[in-house]
Amino acid sequence: MTSQEIARHQNCHRSHERREDLPELGALGYRFIFITLFASHAATYAVWNAMEELVRDQEQAQWRLEKAKVGHPTESHHVMARVAHFQELEKKYIPGTAERIKSSAGFDDRRLH
């Protein structure tokens, strides 16, 4: 593989001064732009704000968050964590798992949250 065949990439960081050049990177053949800290910044910002609301509004903050998440892909932490997938693996490899899950008051096909 030649260097021309390898996809170019650029790591974007807030310390990079020339953000206005980003649209031009595609014209130069760059195929990937990594924004490596974006998720971390977004998550810590959201958690900080949520915790401030929780301190200020107590349980009302929890109820407001639950209402806001209805229909959102993150509505169920069990779905986000792929609990059903791991339960299937447990059923396959750990004897007695199916019975334990059926007798549990926790996550199953009828209770997704």
Stockholm file with secondary structure:
# STOCKHOLM 1.0

chainA/1-113         MTSQEIARHQNCHRSHERREDLPELGALGYRFIFITLFASHAATYAVWNAMEELVRDQEQAQWRLEKAKVGHPTESHHVMARVAHFQELEKKYIPGTAERIKSSAGFDDRRLH
#=GR chainA/1-113 SS CCTTTSCEEEECCTTCSCGGGHHHHHHTTEEEEECTTHHHHHHHHHHHHHHHHHHHHTHHHHHHHHHHHTTSTTSCHHHHTTHHHHHHHHHHHSTTHHHHHHHCSSCSSSCCC
#=GC SS_cons         CCTTTSCEEEECCTTCSCGGGHHHHHHTTEEEEECTTHHHHHHHHHHHHHHHHHHHHTHHHHHHHHHHHTTSTTSCHHHHTTHHHHHHHHHHHSTTHHHHHHHCSSCSSSCCC
//
